[in-house]
């Protein structure tokens, strides 16, 4: 086991991602942040909290998206769906999908499919904490990346939110 980000580094990385999002978007009220269930929500909650702390008067739109039934790589099993909570339209909005680890790209592809049920966004960006950059099966790249790592297929990246660390097994 190797620690990729310790608690201090993880918090700095989350703050940096929040600042990068703010820098790229002049009008935060026209931006929509969507956390991908289940693990991306832990990251998106923290990013949104940081942005709201910096800009308390801006009406920031934040939702959570379940992609369980949009996945193409998990079949033939009974699945427990997570909660989707998007109480607004994303029609013509700059939308940022947030997830913890970008691996093969299938979660992001499923999120793009699921997102269309809520409108057609003007633009979709992807924010991830960890990018396992050489393992992609689909042509998906993050717009915001906390840390890019090189790993082999047999390794696993785990974000331990309770211990505030990211580890590689």
RARA-V666140 format. One record per pair of residues at least 12 apart in sequence whose C-alpha atoms are under 10 Angstrom apart, sorted by the first residue. I is the first residue (numbers start at 0). J is the second residue. Records with the same first field share a line. If there is no record, write none. Layout:
# RARA-V666140
I->J / J
This chain:
# RARA-V666140
0->154 / 155 / 156 / 166 / 167 / 168
1->156 / 165 / 166 / 167 / 168
2->156 / 157 / 164 / 165 / 166 / 167 / 168
3->129 / 146 / 148 / 156 / 157 / 158 / 164 / 165 / 166 / 167
4->129 / 145 / 146 / 158 / 163 / 164 / 165 / 166 / 167
5->159 / 162 / 163 / 164 / 165 / 166
6->159 / 160 / 162 / 163 / 164 / 165
7->163 / 164
8->145 / 163 / 164 / 165
9->128 / 145 / 146 / 158 / 160 / 163 / 164 / 165
10->45 / 46 / 163 / 164
11->145
12->46 / 128 / 144 / 145 / 146
13->42 / 43 / 45 / 46 / 47 / 49 / 127 / 128 / 144 / 145
14->45 / 46 / 48 / 49 / 50 / 145
15->46 / 49 / 143 / 144 / 145
16->46 / 49 / 50 / 126 / 127 / 128 / 143 / 144 / 145
17->43 / 45 / 46 / 47 / 48 / 49 / 50 / 51 / 53 / 126 / 143
18->46 / 49 / 50 / 53
19->126 / 142 / 143 / 144
20->32 / 46 / 50 / 95 / 124 / 126 / 142 / 143
21->50 / 53 / 54
24->93
26->57 / 93
27->50 / 54 / 57 / 58 / 59 / 60 / 93
28->57 / 58 / 59 / 60 / 92 / 93
29->58 / 59 / 60 / 89 / 91 / 92 / 93 / 94
30->58 / 59 / 60 / 61 / 89 / 91 / 92 / 93 / 94 / 95 / 121 / 122
31->59 / 60 / 61 / 62 / 85 / 87 / 88 / 89 / 92 / 93 / 94 / 95 / 96 / 120 / 123
32->44 / 46 / 47 / 59 / 60 / 61 / 62 / 63 / 85 / 89 / 92 / 93 / 94 / 95 / 96 / 97 / 123 / 124 / 125 / 126
33->47 / 60 / 61 / 62 / 63 / 64 / 83 / 84 / 85 / 89 / 94 / 95 / 96 / 97 / 98 / 110 / 114 / 125 / 126
34->46 / 47 / 61 / 62 / 63 / 64 / 65 / 83 / 84 / 95 / 96 / 97 / 98 / 99 / 110 / 126
35->62 / 63 / 64 / 65 / 66 / 81 / 83 / 96 / 97 / 98 / 99 / 106 / 107 / 109 / 110
36->63 / 64 / 65 / 66 / 67 / 80 / 81 / 82 / 83 / 97 / 98 / 99 / 106 / 110
37->63 / 64 / 65 / 66 / 67 / 80 / 81 / 82 / 98 / 99
38->97 / 98 / 99 / 100 / 158 / 160
39->63 / 64 / 96 / 97 / 98 / 99 / 100 / 126 / 127 / 128
40->62 / 63 / 64 / 97 / 98 / 99
41->97 / 98 / 99 / 158 / 160
42->97 / 98 / 99 / 126 / 127 / 128 / 158 / 160
43->61 / 62 / 63 / 95 / 96 / 97 / 98 / 99 / 126 / 127 / 128
44->61 / 62 / 63 / 97
46->97
47->59 / 60 / 61
60->85 / 86 / 87 / 88 / 89 / 94
61->84 / 85 / 86 / 87 / 94 / 95
62->83 / 84 / 85 / 86 / 87 / 96
63->81 / 82 / 83 / 84 / 85 / 86 / 96 / 97
64->81 / 82 / 83 / 84 / 85 / 96 / 97 / 110 / 113 / 114
65->80 / 81 / 82 / 83 / 84 / 109 / 110 / 113 / 114
66->80 / 81 / 82 / 83 / 106 / 107 / 108 / 109 / 110 / 111 / 112 / 113 / 114
67->79 / 80 / 81 / 82 / 106 / 109 / 110 / 113
68->80 / 109 / 113
69->105 / 106 / 108 / 109 / 110 / 111 / 112 / 113
70->105 / 106 / 107 / 108 / 109 / 110 / 112 / 113
71->105 / 106 / 108 / 109
72->105 / 106 / 109
85->114 / 117
86->117
87->117 / 118
88->116 / 117 / 118 / 119 / 120
89->114 / 115 / 116 / 117 / 118 / 119 / 120 / 121 / 122
90->115 / 117 / 118 / 119 / 120 / 121 / 122
91->118 / 119 / 120 / 121 / 122
92->118 / 119 / 120 / 121 / 122 / 123
93->119 / 120 / 121 / 122 / 123 / 124
94->114 / 119 / 120 / 121 / 122 / 123 / 124 / 125
95->120 / 122 / 123 / 124 / 125 / 126 / 142 / 143
96->110 / 111 / 114 / 123 / 124 / 125 / 126 / 127 / 141 / 142
97->110 / 124 / 125 / 126 / 127 / 128 / 141 / 143
98->110 / 125 / 126 / 127 / 128 / 129 / 141
99->126 / 127 / 128 / 129 / 130 / 144 / 145 / 156 / 157 / 158 / 165
100->126 / 127 / 128 / 129 / 130 / 131 / 144 / 145 / 146 / 147 / 156 / 157 / 158
101->125 / 126 / 127 / 128 / 129 / 130 / 131 / 132 / 134 / 135 / 139 / 140 / 141 / 144 / 147 / 156
102->129 / 130 / 131 / 132 / 133 / 134 / 135 / 136 / 137 / 139 / 152 / 155 / 156
103->130 / 131 / 132 / 133 / 134 / 135 / 136 / 137 / 138 / 139
104->131 / 132 / 134 / 135 / 136 / 137 / 138 / 139 / 140 / 141
105->135 / 136 / 137 / 138 / 139
107->125 / 137 / 139 / 140 / 141
108->137 / 138 / 139
111->123
123->142
124->140 / 141 / 142 / 143
125->139 / 140 / 141 / 142 / 143 / 144
126->140 / 141 / 142 / 143 / 144 / 145
127->140 / 141 / 142 / 143 / 144 / 145 / 146 / 147
128->141 / 143 / 144 / 145 / 146 / 147 / 158 / 165
129->141 / 143 / 144 / 145 / 146 / 147 / 148 / 156 / 157 / 158 / 165
130->143 / 144 / 145 / 146 / 147 / 148 / 149 / 150 / 156
131->146 / 147 / 148 / 149 / 150 / 151 / 152 / 155 / 156
132->146 / 147 / 148 / 149 / 150
133->147 / 148 / 149 / 150 / 151 / 152
134->149 / 150 / 151 / 152
148->167
150->167 / 168
153->168
154->167 / 168
155->167 / 168
156->168
